[in-house]
Amino acid sequence: MGDEINIPREMMEEIAALRLPPKTDRRLQHLMDRNNDGRLTPMERDELESLVEMSETISLMRAKALRFLGRKP
């Protein structure tokens, strides 16, 4: 309803810098490669879907924070 929340710039900078941890990002890449090869188990497919969802959420948060900070993603 047009409510406004003030967030400290420092917090927005931290959100803009968010990334998947390197180990998690490597796992995501590995699962995507296995998926492309058609070699995922049902458990790996579930894991891949969860990691993709997490990655997309972080990307959206980063994009909003960068827009707030006046920067391009």
N, CA, C and O atoms as CSV, one atom per row, in Angstrom:
chain,resi,resn,atom,element,x,y,z
A,1,MET,N,N,0.819,-1.198,0.000
A,1,MET,CA,C,0.000,0.000,0.000
A,1,MET,C,C,0.847,1.239,0.000
A,1,MET,O,O,0.414,2.275,0.504
A,2,GLY,N,N,2.016,1.175,-0.535
A,2,GLY,CA,C,2.845,2.360,-0.557
A,2,GLY,C,C,3.637,2.568,0.704
A,2,GLY,O,O,4.270,3.610,0.872
A,3,ASP,N,N,3.617,1.592,1.602
A,3,ASP,CA,C,4.414,1.708,2.813
A,3,ASP,C,C,5.885,1.742,2.429
A,3,ASP,O,O,6.307,1.087,1.476
A,4,GLU,N,N,6.639,2.494,3.163
A,4,GLU,CA,C,8.062,2.639,2.867
A,4,GLU,C,C,8.871,2.098,4.034
A,4,GLU,O,O,8.562,2.353,5.198
A,5,ILE,N,N,9.912,1.347,3.700
A,5,ILE,CA,C,10.814,0.820,4.711
A,5,ILE,C,C,12.186,1.410,4.437
A,5,ILE,O,O,12.688,1.334,3.316
A,6,ASN,N,N,12.782,1.989,5.444
A,6,ASN,CA,C,14.123,2.544,5.289
A,6,ASN,C,C,15.146,1.480,5.668
A,6,ASN,O,O,15.112,0.923,6.766
A,7,ILE,N,N,16.048,1.214,4.741
A,7,ILE,CA,C,17.097,0.227,4.965
A,7,ILE,C,C,18.436,0.956,4.869
A,7,ILE,O,O,18.658,1.718,3.929
A,8,PRO,N,N,19.311,0.733,5.817
A,8,PRO,CA,C,20.616,1.399,5.759
A,8,PRO,C,C,21.364,1.047,4.470
A,8,PRO,O,O,21.318,-0.090,3.999
A,9,ARG,N,N,22.042,2.032,3.922
A,9,ARG,CA,C,22.799,1.841,2.680
A,9,ARG,C,C,23.804,0.699,2.819
A,9,ARG,O,O,24.015,-0.064,1.877
A,10,GLU,N,N,24.418,0.584,3.984
A,10,GLU,CA,C,25.395,-0.479,4.209
A,10,GLU,C,C,24.759,-1.859,4.001
A,10,GLU,O,O,25.379,-2.755,3.428
A,11,MET,N,N,23.528,-2.017,4.466
A,11,MET,CA,C,22.838,-3.291,4.293
A,11,MET,C,C,22.538,-3.540,2.813
A,11,MET,O,O,22.658,-4.668,2.336
A,12,MET,N,N,22.152,-2.498,2.097
A,12,MET,CA,C,21.895,-2.640,0.662
A,12,MET,C,C,23.171,-3.010,-0.088
A,12,MET,O,O,23.130,-3.781,-1.047
A,13,GLU,N,N,24.299,-2.462,0.347
A,13,GLU,CA,C,25.582,-2.818,-0.267
A,13,GLU,C,C,25.874,-4.303,-0.051
A,13,GLU,O,O,26.367,-4.988,-0.948
A,14,GLU,N,N,25.566,-4.788,1.146
A,14,GLU,CA,C,25.798,-6.209,1.439
A,14,GLU,C,C,24.891,-7.091,0.595
A,14,GLU,O,O,25.328,-8.127,0.092
A,15,ILE,N,N,23.650,-6.697,0.436
A,15,ILE,CA,C,22.725,-7.465,-0.403
A,15,ILE,C,C,23.208,-7.445,-1.853
A,15,ILE,O,O,23.158,-8.466,-2.538
A,16,ALA,N,N,23.673,-6.290,-2.319
A,16,ALA,CA,C,24.156,-6.172,-3.697
A,16,ALA,C,C,25.378,-7.049,-3.953
A,16,ALA,O,O,25.657,-7.407,-5.097
A,17,ALA,N,N,26.098,-7.393,-2.907
A,17,ALA,CA,C,27.316,-8.198,-3.048
A,17,ALA,C,C,27.060,-9.697,-2.829
A,17,ALA,O,O,27.990,-10.500,-2.905
A,18,LEU,N,N,25.811,-10.073,-2.558
A,18,LEU,CA,C,25.518,-11.481,-2.288
A,18,LEU,C,C,25.859,-12.372,-3.479
A,18,LEU,O,O,25.657,-11.997,-4.634
A,19,ARG,N,N,26.372,-13.541,-3.175
A,19,ARG,CA,C,26.672,-14.562,-4.178
A,19,ARG,C,C,26.484,-15.919,-3.504
A,19,ARG,O,O,26.532,-16.031,-2.279
A,20,LEU,N,N,26.273,-16.935,-4.314
A,20,LEU,CA,C,26.310,-18.277,-3.746
A,20,LEU,C,C,27.725,-18.541,-3.260
A,20,LEU,O,O,28.683,-18.076,-3.878
A,21,PRO,N,N,27.876,-19.269,-2.177
A,21,PRO,CA,C,29.231,-19.643,-1.760
A,21,PRO,C,C,29.899,-20.451,-2.885
A,21,PRO,O,O,29.215,-21.172,-3.611
A,22,PRO,N,N,31.222,-20.337,-3.036
A,22,PRO,CA,C,31.913,-21.027,-4.137
A,22,PRO,C,C,31.613,-22.525,-4.214
A,22,PRO,O,O,31.399,-23.057,-5.304
A,23,LYS,N,N,31.595,-23.203,-3.076
A,23,LYS,CA,C,31.325,-24.641,-3.077
A,23,LYS,C,C,29.914,-24.935,-3.597
A,23,LYS,O,O,29.709,-25.890,-4.345
A,24,THR,N,N,28.959,-24.118,-3.201
A,24,THR,CA,C,27.575,-24.283,-3.651
A,24,THR,C,C,27.460,-23.980,-5.135
A,24,THR,O,O,26.746,-24.672,-5.861
A,25,ASP,N,N,28.155,-22.953,-5.585
A,25,ASP,CA,C,28.134,-22.609,-7.008
A,25,ASP,C,C,28.749,-23.730,-7.844
A,25,ASP,O,O,28.236,-24.057,-8.914
A,26,ARG,N,N,29.845,-24.321,-7.362
A,26,ARG,CA,C,30.446,-25.452,-8.085
A,26,ARG,C,C,29.479,-26.628,-8.154
A,26,ARG,O,O,29.368,-27.291,-9.185
A,27,ARG,N,N,28.785,-26.879,-7.057
A,27,ARG,CA,C,27.807,-27.971,-7.040
A,27,ARG,C,C,26.679,-27.695,-8.030
A,27,ARG,O,O,26.252,-28.597,-8.751
A,28,LEU,N,N,26.202,-26.472,-8.070
A,28,LEU,CA,C,25.160,-26.096,-9.021
A,28,LEU,C,C,25.639,-26.330,-10.448
A,28,LEU,O,O,24.911,-26.901,-11.260
A,29,GLN,N,N,26.847,-25.899,-10.759
A,29,GLN,CA,C,27.393,-26.100,-12.107
A,29,GLN,C,C,27.504,-27.588,-12.439
A,29,GLN,O,O,27.172,-28.008,-13.547
A,30,HIS,N,N,27.970,-28.378,-11.477
A,30,HIS,CA,C,28.102,-29.819,-11.681
A,30,HIS,C,C,26.737,-30.451,-11.983
A,30,HIS,O,O,26.604,-31.251,-12.910
A,31,LEU,N,N,25.731,-30.082,-11.191
A,31,LEU,CA,C,24.399,-30.638,-11.399
A,31,LEU,C,C,23.809,-30.194,-12.736
A,31,LEU,O,O,23.126,-30.973,-13.400
A,32,MET,N,N,24.068,-28.953,-13.132
A,32,MET,CA,C,23.574,-28.483,-14.425
A,32,MET,C,C,24.228,-29.256,-15.566
A,32,MET,O,O,23.567,-29.603,-16.545
A,33,ASP,N,N,25.526,-29.525,-15.439
A,33,ASP,CA,C,26.219,-30.322,-16.459
A,33,ASP,C,C,25.628,-31.726,-16.542
A,33,ASP,O,O,25.358,-32.231,-17.631
A,34,ARG,N,N,25.429,-32.351,-15.380
A,34,ARG,CA,C,24.845,-33.699,-15.368
A,34,ARG,C,C,23.431,-33.680,-15.940
A,34,ARG,O,O,23.019,-34.623,-16.616
A,35,ASN,N,N,22.695,-32.616,-15.673
A,35,ASN,CA,C,21.348,-32.485,-16.210
A,35,ASN,C,C,21.392,-32.390,-17.734
A,35,ASN,O,O,20.591,-33.019,-18.426
A,36,ASN,N,N,22.332,-31.602,-18.250
A,36,ASN,CA,C,22.467,-31.468,-19.703
A,36,ASN,C,C,22.795,-32.803,-20.363
A,36,ASN,O,O,22.402,-33.062,-21.500
A,37,ASP,N,N,23.522,-33.642,-19.631
A,37,ASP,CA,C,23.891,-34.965,-20.143
A,37,ASP,C,C,22.799,-36.008,-19.892
A,37,ASP,O,O,22.919,-37.153,-20.327
A,38,GLY,N,N,21.729,-35.607,-19.187
A,38,GLY,CA,C,20.643,-36.525,-18.877
A,38,GLY,C,C,21.018,-37.573,-17.846
A,38,GLY,O,O,20.502,-38.690,-17.882
A,39,ARG,N,N,21.913,-37.226,-16.926
A,39,ARG,CA,C,22.424,-38.200,-15.963
A,39,ARG,C,C,22.043,-37.900,-14.511
A,39,ARG,O,O,22.697,-38.404,-13.598
A,40,LEU,N,N,21.019,-37.106,-14.276
A,40,LEU,CA,C,20.639,-36.777,-12.895
A,40,LEU,C,C,19.779,-37.872,-12.283
A,40,LEU,O,O,18.905,-38.440,-12.936
A,41,THR,N,N,20.048,-38.151,-11.020
A,41,THR,CA,C,19.155,-39.016,-10.255
A,41,THR,C,C,17.974,-38.158,-9.787
A,41,THR,O,O,18.061,-36.931,-9.814
A,42,PRO,N,N,16.886,-38.780,-9.365
A,42,PRO,CA,C,15.763,-37.984,-8.847
A,42,PRO,C,C,16.183,-37.093,-7.667
A,42,PRO,O,O,15.710,-35.962,-7.553
A,43,MET,N,N,17.064,-37.591,-6.792
A,43,MET,CA,C,17.518,-36.783,-5.649
A,43,MET,C,C,18.352,-35.589,-6.138
A,43,MET,O,O,18.229,-34.485,-5.608
A,44,GLU,N,N,19.193,-35.814,-7.141
A,44,GLU,CA,C,19.992,-34.714,-7.688
A,44,GLU,C,C,19.108,-33.689,-8.382
A,44,GLU,O,O,19.384,-32.490,-8.328
A,45,ARG,N,N,18.039,-34.157,-9.038
A,45,ARG,CA,C,17.122,-33.221,-9.700
A,45,ARG,C,C,16.468,-32.301,-8.658
A,45,ARG,O,O,16.332,-31.098,-8.879
A,46,ASP,N,N,16.068,-32.878,-7.530
A,46,ASP,CA,C,15.496,-32.067,-6.449
A,46,ASP,C,C,16.514,-31.051,-5.936
A,46,ASP,O,O,16.187,-29.887,-5.706
A,47,GLU,N,N,17.754,-31.514,-5.761
A,47,GLU,CA,C,18.810,-30.612,-5.294
A,47,GLU,C,C,19.046,-29.493,-6.302
A,47,GLU,O,O,19.189,-28.330,-5.926
A,48,LEU,N,N,19.086,-29.852,-7.588
A,48,LEU,CA,C,19.288,-28.850,-8.638
A,48,LEU,C,C,18.168,-27.811,-8.606
A,48,LEU,O,O,18.428,-26.610,-8.673
A,49,GLU,N,N,16.939,-28.270,-8.506
A,49,GLU,CA,C,15.809,-27.334,-8.478
A,49,GLU,C,C,15.909,-26.383,-7.282
A,49,GLU,O,O,15.617,-25.194,-7.410
A,50,SER,N,N,16.317,-26.895,-6.136
A,50,SER,CA,C,16.471,-26.048,-4.943
A,50,SER,C,C,17.586,-25.024,-5.131
A,50,SER,O,O,17.428,-23.856,-4.773
A,51,LEU,N,N,18.708,-25.460,-5.690
A,51,LEU,CA,C,19.832,-24.541,-5.893
A,51,LEU,C,C,19.500,-23.480,-6.941
A,51,LEU,O,O,19.894,-22.322,-6.801
A,52,VAL,N,N,18.785,-23.869,-7.979
A,52,VAL,CA,C,18.374,-22.889,-8.995
A,52,VAL,C,C,17.439,-21.864,-8.376
A,52,VAL,O,O,17.568,-20.666,-8.631
A,53,GLU,N,N,16.502,-22.328,-7.567
A,53,GLU,CA,C,15.587,-21.398,-6.894
A,53,GLU,C,C,16.353,-20.433,-5.985
A,53,GLU,O,O,16.070,-19.235,-5.962
A,54,MET,N,N,17.323,-20.964,-5.241
A,54,MET,CA,C,18.134,-20.117,-4.364
A,54,MET,C,C,18.919,-19.094,-5.191
A,54,MET,O,O,18.973,-17.916,-4.837
A,55,SER,N,N,19.517,-19.539,-6.274
A,55,SER,CA,C,20.295,-18.648,-7.132
A,55,SER,C,C,19.419,-17.541,-7.730
A,55,SER,O,O,19.824,-16.380,-7.785
A,56,GLU,N,N,18.223,-17.913,-8.173
A,56,GLU,CA,C,17.307,-16.915,-8.736
A,56,GLU,C,C,16.873,-15.902,-7.685
A,56,GLU,O,O,16.771,-14.710,-7.974
A,57,THR,N,N,16.621,-16.366,-6.479
A,57,THR,CA,C,16.216,-15.462,-5.397
A,57,THR,C,C,17.332,-14.471,-5.086
A,57,THR,O,O,17.083,-13.275,-4.932
A,58,ILE,N,N,18.557,-14.971,-4.996
A,58,ILE,CA,C,19.700,-14.083,-4.743
A,58,ILE,C,C,19.848,-13.079,-5.878
A,58,ILE,O,O,20.101,-11.899,-5.636
A,59,SER,N,N,19.692,-13.539,-7.112
A,59,SER,CA,C,19.818,-12.630,-8.266
A,59,SER,C,C,18.780,-11.516,-8.219
A,59,SER,O,O,19.095,-10.358,-8.495
A,60,LEU,N,N,17.550,-11.862,-7.873
A,60,LEU,CA,C,16.499,-10.842,-7.786
A,60,LEU,C,C,16.771,-9.852,-6.656
A,60,LEU,O,O,16.580,-8.647,-6.818
A,61,MET,N,N,17.216,-10.366,-5.514
A,61,MET,CA,C,17.551,-9.479,-4.393
A,61,MET,C,C,18.681,-8.535,-4.778
A,61,MET,O,O,18.626,-7.340,-4.487
A,62,ARG,N,N,19.712,-9.077,-5.438
A,62,ARG,CA,C,20.846,-8.258,-5.867
A,62,ARG,C,C,20.396,-7.175,-6.842
A,62,ARG,O,O,20.793,-6.016,-6.722
A,63,ALA,N,N,19.567,-7.558,-7.805
A,63,ALA,CA,C,19.099,-6.602,-8.806
A,63,ALA,C,C,18.327,-5.454,-8.157
A,63,ALA,O,O,18.510,-4.291,-8.516
A,64,LYS,N,N,17.471,-5.789,-7.209
A,64,LYS,CA,C,16.706,-4.737,-6.511
A,64,LYS,C,C,17.631,-3.838,-5.699
A,64,LYS,O,O,17.459,-2.619,-5.680
A,65,ALA,N,N,18.609,-4.438,-5.030
A,65,ALA,CA,C,19.551,-3.641,-4.234
A,65,ALA,C,C,20.386,-2.745,-5.139
A,65,ALA,O,O,20.609,-1.577,-4.821
A,66,LEU,N,N,20.845,-3.279,-6.257
A,66,LEU,CA,C,21.648,-2.471,-7.181
A,66,LEU,C,C,20.825,-1.324,-7.762
A,66,LEU,O,O,21.331,-0.213,-7.919
A,67,ARG,N,N,19.559,-1.591,-8.081
A,67,ARG,CA,C,18.690,-0.519,-8.592
A,67,ARG,C,C,18.521,0.563,-7.531
A,67,ARG,O,O,18.581,1.754,-7.839
A,68,PHE,N,N,18.309,0.151,-6.284
A,68,PHE,CA,C,18.179,1.098,-5.179
A,68,PHE,C,C,19.449,1.949,-5.048
A,68,PHE,O,O,19.377,3.145,-4.765
A,69,LEU,N,N,20.605,1.321,-5.256
A,69,LEU,CA,C,21.888,2.016,-5.139
A,69,LEU,C,C,22.228,2.821,-6.391
A,69,LEU,O,O,23.234,3.530,-6.422
A,70,GLY,N,N,21.400,2.713,-7.410
A,70,GLY,CA,C,21.632,3.462,-8.640
A,70,GLY,C,C,22.673,2.848,-9.545
A,70,GLY,O,O,23.313,3.548,-10.331
A,71,ARG,N,N,22.849,1.535,-9.441
A,71,ARG,CA,C,23.810,0.822,-10.288
A,71,ARG,C,C,23.110,-0.174,-11.176
A,71,ARG,O,O,21.973,-0.568,-10.916
A,72,LYS,N,N,23.793,-0.578,-12.223
A,72,LYS,CA,C,23.250,-1.593,-13.121
A,72,LYS,C,C,23.749,-2.965,-12.695
A,72,LYS,O,O,24.901,-3.113,-12.287
A,73,PRO,N,N,22.870,-3.981,-12.791
A,73,PRO,CA,C,23.303,-5.345,-12.439
A,73,PRO,C,C,24.381,-5.867,-13.357
A,73,PRO,O,O,24.844,-6.995,-13.187
